[in-house]
Amino acid sequence: MAEVLDNYEFRKAGRKGVYPYKEWFDGQVWKLYQGVDFDCSITSMRVNLYNAAKRKGIKIRTSTRIDAVIIQRREE
C-alpha cells in the first residue's frame, strides 16, 4: 500500500564521476588496464571513453588489447 513520507533525501540525477577523464584526455597516450583502471568489459570501456569525450566536446582515438584500452586525445 502506498504511504506518505514525512521526508526523503533524493539523490542527484546522473552518475558521479567514476573515471578521471580530465587526466586521461590530457593528450598523452594512456594504457588503461581492465581490472585495475576499470571493471567493465574492454568494449564497454571504449564506448564509455568515446561518450565522455563527446560530452566534453573533444575527439579521442583508441586501440584495444586483450586486457587494456589505449587512448589519446586527438587534436583537430
N, CA, C and O of each residue as an XYZ file, in Angstrom:
304
protein
N       0.848     -1.175      0.000
C       0.000      0.000      0.000
C       0.894      1.240      0.000
O       1.919      1.273      0.681
N       0.514      2.221     -0.740
C       1.278      3.469     -0.815
C       1.250      4.182      0.529
O       0.302      4.057      1.305
N       2.310      4.929      0.777
C       2.361      5.665      2.040
C       2.929      7.064      1.821
O       3.678      7.293      0.871
N       2.579      7.977      2.681
C       3.083      9.338      2.646
C       4.292      9.402      3.569
O       4.229      8.945      4.710
N       5.396      9.969      3.080
C       6.608     10.110      3.885
C       6.711     11.532      4.407
O       6.315     12.483      3.733
N       7.243     11.666      5.600
C       7.469     12.990      6.167
C       8.618     13.694      5.463
O       8.604     14.914      5.297
N       9.617     12.914      5.049
C      10.793     13.483      4.426
C      11.516     12.388      3.647
O      11.385     11.201      3.948
N      12.270     12.805      2.654
C      13.065     11.855      1.886
C      14.186     12.625      1.208
O      13.951     13.692      0.641
N      15.418     12.088      1.262
C      16.551     12.740      0.618
C      16.789     12.091     -0.742
O      17.234     10.947     -0.832
N      16.482     12.846     -1.801
C      16.675     12.341     -3.159
C      18.122     12.484     -3.567
O      18.777     13.479     -3.257
N      18.614     11.480     -4.266
C      19.962     11.573     -4.829
C      19.916     12.444     -6.064
O      18.890     12.535     -6.738
N      21.049     13.091     -6.359
C      21.123     13.906     -7.563
C      21.067     13.005     -8.783
O      21.569     11.881     -8.768
N      20.452     13.512     -9.834
C      20.349     12.748    -11.081
C      21.716     12.626    -11.731
O      22.581     13.481    -11.541
N      21.907     11.576    -12.487
C      23.171     11.375    -13.186
C      24.160     10.605    -12.333
O      23.968     10.390    -11.137
N      25.215     10.206    -12.997
C      26.248      9.427    -12.311
C      27.333     10.330    -11.774
O      27.639     11.380    -12.341
N      27.901      9.903    -10.682
C      29.082     10.594    -10.180
C      30.250     10.235    -11.087
O      30.287      9.158    -11.683
N      31.193     11.145    -11.178
C      32.362     10.882    -11.998
C      33.155      9.709    -11.438
O      33.749      9.803    -10.364
N      33.160      8.629    -12.160
C      33.860      7.431    -11.713
C      35.302      7.419    -12.212
O      36.201      6.945    -11.517
N      35.516      7.936    -13.406
C      36.830      7.871    -14.036
C      37.444      9.262    -14.179
O      36.720     10.242    -14.360
N      38.757      9.355    -14.101
C      39.436     10.660    -14.225
C      39.633     11.058    -15.690
O      40.760     11.119    -16.183
N      38.513     11.328    -16.380
C      38.580     11.645    -17.807
C      39.463     12.863    -18.079
O      40.202     12.881    -19.063
N      39.395     13.865    -17.231
C      40.211     15.070    -17.441
C      41.687     14.697    -17.550
O      42.402     15.206    -18.412
N      42.127     13.823    -16.685
C      43.522     13.358    -16.704
C      43.792     12.524    -17.959
O      44.795     12.729    -18.643
N      42.896     11.590    -18.254
C      43.092     10.692    -19.388
C      43.007     11.408    -20.734
O      43.571     10.940    -21.724
N      42.307     12.534    -20.773
C      42.132     13.283    -22.025
C      43.123     14.443    -22.135
O      42.833     15.434    -22.805
N      44.264     14.338    -21.501
C      45.228     15.442    -21.490
C      46.168     15.463    -22.693
O      47.029     16.338    -22.781
N      46.018     14.515    -23.622
C      46.858     14.496    -24.822
C      47.953     13.448    -24.796
O      48.519     13.116    -25.837
N      48.258     12.922    -23.615
C      49.250     11.857    -23.525
C      48.611     10.534    -23.949
O      47.386     10.414    -23.984
N      49.435      9.558    -24.267
C      48.935      8.222    -24.591
C      48.801      7.460    -23.274
O      49.766      7.321    -22.523
N      47.596      6.972    -23.007
C      47.313      6.246    -21.767
C      46.931      4.807    -22.083
O      46.173      4.550    -23.019
N      47.459      3.869    -21.299
C      47.043      2.470    -21.382
C      46.266      2.173    -20.109
O      46.826      2.179    -19.013
N      44.988      1.916    -20.259
C      44.088      1.674    -19.133
C      43.841      0.173    -19.017
O      43.377     -0.464    -19.963
N      44.152     -0.380    -17.859
C      44.072     -1.826    -17.669
C      42.731     -2.263    -17.079
O      42.256     -1.706    -16.089
N      42.141     -3.266    -17.708
C      40.922     -3.859    -17.186
C      41.224     -4.509    -15.843
O      42.230     -5.202    -15.694
N      40.350     -4.282    -14.868
C      40.545     -4.834    -13.533
C      41.400     -3.952    -12.640
O      41.460     -4.170    -11.430
N      42.060     -2.962    -13.218
C      42.868     -2.010    -12.440
C      42.266     -0.611    -12.570
O      41.918      0.019    -11.572
N      42.148     -0.136    -13.804
C      41.623      1.200    -14.065
C      40.116      1.207    -14.308
O      39.464      2.236    -14.133
N      39.570      0.081    -14.703
C      38.122     -0.052    -14.920
C      37.731     -1.511    -14.750
O      38.561     -2.408    -14.900
N      36.441     -1.746    -14.431
C      35.966     -3.104    -14.151
C      34.995     -3.657    -15.196
O      34.627     -4.830    -15.132
N      34.583     -2.840    -16.141
C      33.658     -3.321    -17.175
C      34.444     -4.008    -18.295
O      35.665     -4.140    -18.217
N      33.743     -4.435    -19.315
C      34.419     -5.079    -20.435
C      35.247     -4.055    -21.220
O      35.032     -2.849    -21.100
N      36.181     -4.542    -22.011
C      37.007     -3.676    -22.856
C      36.107     -2.882    -23.807
O      36.290     -1.678    -23.982
N      35.148     -3.555    -24.411
C      34.236     -2.899    -25.350
C      33.422     -1.807    -24.663
O      33.271     -0.711    -25.201
N      32.900     -2.104    -23.476
C      32.114     -1.103    -22.743
C      32.964      0.098    -22.354
O      32.501      1.236    -22.427
N      34.196     -0.146    -21.944
C      35.058      0.968    -21.563
C      35.358      1.846    -22.761
O      35.379      3.071    -22.642
N      35.587      1.247    -23.893
C      35.848      2.016    -25.111
C      34.653      2.911    -25.438
O      34.825      4.081    -25.780
N      33.453      2.365    -25.335
C      32.233      3.152    -25.558
C      32.127      4.274    -24.520
O      31.788      5.406    -24.863
N      32.414      3.964    -23.265
C      32.380      4.986    -22.201
C      33.337      6.131    -22.516
O      32.995      7.299    -22.330
N      34.525      5.798    -22.988
C      35.522      6.821    -23.312
C      35.043      7.723    -24.438
O      35.157      8.945    -24.341
N      34.511      7.139    -25.503
C      34.005      7.949    -26.616
C      32.822      8.817    -26.189
O      32.720      9.969    -26.610
N      31.936      8.283    -25.367
C      30.794      9.073    -24.885
C      31.249     10.234    -24.003
O      30.735     11.346    -24.124
N      32.204      9.978    -23.123
C      32.720     11.043    -22.250
C      33.413     12.122    -23.075
O      33.259     13.312    -22.798
N      34.171     11.713    -24.083
C      34.854     12.682    -24.944
C      33.831     13.531    -25.696
O      33.999     14.743    -25.826
N      32.791     12.904    -26.182
C      31.749     13.638    -26.908
C      31.077     14.665    -26.001
O      30.839     15.799    -26.417
N      30.770     14.273    -24.762
C      30.160     15.210    -23.808
C      31.065     16.405    -23.548
O      30.583     17.514    -23.319
N      32.372     16.181    -23.583
C      33.338     17.247    -23.320
C      33.720     18.017    -24.586
O      34.482     18.982    -24.525
N      33.191     17.587    -25.728
C      33.446     18.280    -26.978
C      34.852     18.073    -27.521
O      35.404     18.948    -28.189
N      35.428     16.911    -27.233
C      36.775     16.616    -27.736
C      36.754     15.317    -28.527
O      35.788     14.556    -28.469
N      37.817     15.077    -29.256
C      37.975     13.851    -30.044
C      39.093     13.025    -29.420
O      40.085     13.562    -28.928
N      38.910     11.715    -29.451
C      39.946     10.802    -28.963
C      40.141      9.706    -29.996
O      39.338      9.536    -30.913
N      41.223      8.974    -29.822
C      41.419      7.745    -30.596
C      41.721      6.643    -29.601
O      42.284      6.887    -28.533
N      41.340      5.425    -29.965
C      41.530      4.294    -29.062
C      42.073      3.099    -29.816
O      41.954      2.998    -31.037
N      42.666      2.207    -29.066
C      43.093      0.911    -29.562
C      42.853     -0.068    -28.426
O      43.102      0.257    -27.264
N      42.379     -1.247    -28.744
C      42.102     -2.213    -27.686
C      43.128     -3.341    -27.707
O      43.662     -3.708    -28.754
N      43.381     -3.866    -26.541
C      44.249     -5.010    -26.337
C      43.451     -6.053    -25.556
O      42.314     -5.793    -25.164
N      44.019     -7.194    -25.334
C      43.359     -8.275    -24.581
C      42.917     -7.806    -23.201
O      41.832     -8.165    -22.744
N      43.753     -7.000    -22.528
C      43.482     -6.599    -21.143
C      43.482     -5.093    -20.935
O      43.546     -4.630    -19.796
N      43.411     -4.311    -22.025
C      43.557     -2.869    -21.863
C      42.951     -2.096    -23.033
O      42.679     -2.642    -24.102
N      42.754     -0.803    -22.784
C      42.368      0.141    -23.826
C      43.427      1.232    -23.838
O      43.783      1.772    -22.790
N      43.924      1.551    -25.007
C      44.900      2.624    -25.156
C      44.156      3.814    -25.747
O      43.443      3.681    -26.742
N      44.330      4.986    -25.123
C      43.616      6.181    -25.584
C      44.560      7.371    -25.708
O      45.609      7.435    -25.067
N      44.148      8.307    -26.553
C      44.835      9.586    -26.666
C      43.854     10.603    -27.220
O      43.065     10.310    -28.118
N      43.922     11.805    -26.664
C      43.135     12.905    -27.194
C      43.701     13.295    -28.563
O      44.915     13.384    -28.747
N      42.811     13.521    -29.499
C      43.202     13.947    -30.855
C      43.038     15.445    -30.971
O      42.036     16.010    -30.532
N      44.003     16.065    -31.551
C      43.887     17.490    -31.861
C      43.346     17.586    -33.278
O      43.799     16.866    -34.168
N      42.410     18.444    -33.486
C      41.778     18.600    -34.810
C      42.742     19.128    -35.822
O      42.377     19.319    -36.982
